[in-house]
């Protein structure tokens, strides 16, 4: 039986029950219209509730799936995994590609906005252990930076592309400390920077004045495109400080540090 016929029969039965006598076709049609008006909102609400229920299931599924980072075949340190899991769960990177620098392992990890690893590579870092840059160090000539001051600072940085004093494009990580991420500098052959990148350990990867030196091919394929159109977040894990202290994992992200235009390459 079609729905409209069912409503007509219901209208006739309702009229006999309420009025005590049968009604003609015109009155019955009016009652059909009234019944339709009463039935449709309930149907609409039922459909909307069903759609909302489906959306809630989908929302919970997406949220649950975003709680952990995907390192693929890489085996990160415990601190690196914990930090990236936190970034994924809190969406701290704003859905943009982000970079993790694990100083103890001398590795860089590049993740997409869904916290899925795109690539990883060895890097060269500041020669001195430490997590806090020396105030005013970015204003000093590089020759006046003492060995114990050659630190790659730890923290959460809003990084963006720019140019150094030689006109080369770099990614500024902490402008005030003159720390950038750039292609490996090989001008001083005695430093053997390419050999250090290729070595199997992280022990000899501490050689720079504080900047993060990346293999040229990796820079061109992953670092440069990641910051080509907008800024992004670079997280640098500490040498000696806890990640709770540096990143405020239990209480939210640390304050963002500014970037600017030009400084020396270290």
Order of alpha helices (4+ residues) and beta strands (2+ residues): alpha-alpha-alpha-beta-beta-beta-beta-beta-beta-alpha-beta-beta-beta-alpha
